[in-house]
Amino acid sequence: MKPTITICYCPKCGWLLRAAYFAQELLTTFVDDLYGVTLAPSEISGRFEVYIDDTIIFDRKLERRFPETKELKQKVRDMVNPEKELGHSDNK
């Protein structure tokens, strides 16, 4: 079964648009590799976490920053389709 990405974001911080942007980027890049992307508003202030199924791949509080789009695509690729080329988003 294809994996599901969950982006857990803080609505009080106004991070819905950021979460939606990342969802769009991931769905566009991994159109054949993902079951879907879920946006999950958090009740915990300041939360911005990205999961593949039940595995956390990015936590804003631990990293003390938001992910770069390129970085997030690489993390997802490495877990869902390691052979996939990301073009300009690939590591050089």
C-alpha positions as CSV (number, residue, x, y, z in Angstrom):
1,M,0.0,0.0,0.0
2,K,1.2,3.5,-0.8
3,P,2.2,5.6,2.2
4,T,0.3,8.6,3.5
5,I,2.0,11.9,4.4
6,T,0.6,13.8,7.4
7,I,1.5,17.4,8.0
8,C,0.5,18.4,11.5
9,Y,0.5,22.2,11.8
10,C,-0.5,24.9,14.3
11,P,-3.5,26.8,13.1
12,K,-3.1,29.5,15.8
13,C,0.3,30.3,14.3
14,G,-1.2,30.7,10.8
15,W,0.7,27.8,9.3
16,L,-2.1,26.3,7.2
17,L,-0.9,27.9,4.0
18,R,2.6,26.7,4.6
19,A,1.3,23.2,5.2
20,A,-0.9,23.3,2.1
21,Y,2.0,24.5,0.0
22,F,4.1,21.5,1.2
23,A,1.2,19.2,0.5
24,Q,0.9,20.5,-3.0
25,E,4.6,20.1,-3.7
26,L,4.6,16.6,-2.4
27,L,1.5,15.5,-4.3
28,T,2.9,17.0,-7.5
29,T,6.3,15.4,-7.1
30,F,5.2,12.0,-5.9
31,V,1.9,11.6,-7.9
32,D,2.5,7.8,-8.4
33,D,4.1,7.1,-5.0
34,L,1.7,8.5,-2.4
35,Y,-1.7,7.5,-1.3
36,G,-2.3,11.1,-0.2
37,V,-1.4,14.0,2.0
38,T,-3.4,14.8,5.1
39,L,-3.3,18.2,6.8
40,A,-3.9,17.9,10.5
41,P,-4.5,21.0,12.7
42,S,-2.7,20.6,16.0
43,E,-4.0,21.6,19.4
44,I,-0.4,22.1,20.5
45,S,0.9,25.6,19.8
46,G,3.9,25.9,17.6
47,R,3.7,22.4,16.2
48,F,4.8,21.7,12.6
49,E,5.6,18.0,12.0
50,V,5.7,15.9,8.9
51,Y,5.0,12.1,9.0
52,I,5.2,9.3,6.5
53,D,2.6,6.9,7.9
54,D,3.6,6.8,11.6
55,T,7.3,7.8,11.1
56,I,8.2,11.4,11.8
57,I,10.5,12.8,9.2
58,F,10.6,16.5,10.3
59,D,9.8,18.3,13.5
60,R,10.1,22.1,13.6
61,K,10.7,22.2,17.3
62,L,13.6,19.8,17.2
63,E,15.1,21.4,14.1
64,R,14.3,25.0,15.3
65,R,13.2,25.9,11.7
66,F,10.9,24.9,8.9
67,P,12.0,22.5,6.3
68,E,13.2,23.6,2.9
69,T,11.0,22.3,0.1
70,K,14.0,20.5,-1.5
71,E,14.9,18.9,1.8
72,L,11.4,17.7,2.5
73,K,11.2,16.2,-1.0
74,Q,14.5,14.4,-0.5
75,K,13.4,12.9,2.8
76,V,10.1,11.7,1.3
77,R,11.9,10.3,-1.8
78,D,14.5,8.5,0.4
79,M,11.6,6.6,2.2
80,V,9.0,6.1,-0.5
81,N,11.0,5.7,-3.8
82,P,14.8,5.9,-3.4
83,E,15.3,5.4,-7.1
84,K,13.3,8.5,-8.1
85,E,15.2,11.4,-9.5
86,L,14.1,14.8,-8.3
87,G,15.8,16.9,-11.0
88,H,16.9,20.3,-9.6
89,S,15.8,19.2,-6.1
90,D,18.3,16.3,-6.0
91,N,21.5,16.4,-3.9
92,K,24.5,17.5,-5.9
